[in-house]
Amino acid sequence: MPKTGKILEEMGVQIRLARMRRKIPAALVAERAGVSRASVWAVEKGSAAVAIGIYAAVLHAINGLDKDLLKIAADDELGQKLRDIELLNKYRKAKALG
């Protein structure tokens, strides 16, 4: 999980910067999200022990950034390529059978 840990850390930094750019105190984010300040700080550190729902609540408390969660895996290029290959193979087999 080393790569995952690094990704979570980077995400935490991005969340913290988003909050700071908006000049929203961590205590206010915690209040809006319905979580403790310690949970907000854990999110901002990229803790893997924090539930995804808390990440979503914290993002929502920072002016609705939770909508960005919809971008996760939205552009699944590898999945699309694999599906295209599968479709082409089915087409070729059907064409060969006449």
N, C-alpha and C positions, 0 to 999 in steps of 0.2 A: 503493500500500500504506500510506498514512498512517493510515487508519482501522484497518487490521489491526494496524499497529504499536502503536497506542494500546491496542487490545484485549489484545494480548500483554503490554504493559507492565502493564496493570491485573491481568491474570491472574498475572503474576509477583509483583506486590505481594501479591495474595491468597494465593499459595503461601507466600511469605515469612512473612506474618502467621500463617498456619496453623501453620507450623513453630515460630515464636516463641511462640505461645500455648501450645503443647505443651511448650515449653522443651527442644526437641530441637536440639542444636548442628548446624550445617551439616556439620561433619566426620562426624557420626554418620549423617546422611541420606546423605551421599556413600558411606559404607561400606556401609550397608544397600542402597542403590540400585546399588552396583557401578560408580560413576562418580567422577570427580574432584571436589574441592571447587569447582574452577573451573566445572565443568558445573552444579553446584547453584547457584552464584552467577549463571551465565548464565540459568538457568531463572528465578531470582528477579528477574532484570532483564527477563524477557520476550523474550529473544533469539529472533529468527526463524531463526537459524542452528542452533539446537538441534533435533535430531530429536525427533519426537513420542514415540518410544520412551523417550527420556531423560526427557521430561516425565512420562510414565506411571510410570517407575521411581522418580523423585523423589516423585511423589504417593503411590505405594505405600509408600515408606519413611516417609512421614508418616502412620503409622497407617492405611494402606489407603485413602487418599483417591482412589486411581486408579479406584475404582468410580464416582466422579462423572463420569468421562469418558463413561460410558454415557448421560448426560443430553444430550450434544451432539446437536442436531438431533432429539431424541426427540419434542418437541412442534412438529412442522413444520406450523404453522397454515396458511401459504400453500399448501404442498403438498397438505394435506387439502382446502382450499377448491377448488383447481384440480381435484383428483380428483372432488370432489362435483359440480362444474359439468359435468365430462365425463360422469359417470354420469347426471346429469339430462338432458343433451342426448341421450344414447343412449336413455334411457327415452322421451323425447318423440318421437324419430324412430321408435322401434318402435311407439309408440302411434298415430302418424300413419299408419303403413303398415298398421295394422290387426292 
